[in-house]
Amino acid sequence: MKKVIQVSYFEDYKLKLVFNNLDQKVLDFLPIIQKDLIQFESLKKLLDIDLFKKVQIGEMGELFWEGLIEYPNGSIWNYDISPELCFEISIPIGEYKNEFV
């Protein structure tokens, strides 16, 4: 099972991820935020780059931002993304660098 073991801010809304198999990848999070904004308007807060940089790694290797999802009933939840999805939609760091050279 893939797990994120390290995360760091890369640029814009991109994160550099290191997985438990030691693969290093870049994840562009802006398309994910834009898609999820349709369902969770409270994710607009994540467009604040300072808040975006406060990403954490959960116990299962997922990425999350604490207390970001607000439901109409008043309950507040973390916003998270599974490590498997992070792995599938991210780009190996070597390929990412070559894309923009």
C-alpha positions, 0 to 999 in steps of 0.5 A: 500500500502506498503512503506519503511519508514526506510532503513539502511545498513545491510552487504555486499549488504544487506539492512535492511528495515522497512515498514509502517506496521512495518515489518522489513526485509532484502533485498539482493540487489546483485541479483537485481544489477546483473540482471539489469546490463544486461540492464544498464551497468552504474549500475556497479557503485552500486557495490561500497559499499560506493555508495550502502550505499547512498540509499534513500527513495522516496516519494512513499516509494521506494528505490532509488539511485540518478542519477545512470542510464545513457541512450545512449542519455545522459539522467540521471535517478534515479535507483529505486525499488518499495516498493512492490517488496522490500517487496515481495523479502525480508526476515523477519529479524527473518528468516534471522538471523535464516538462518545463526545461 
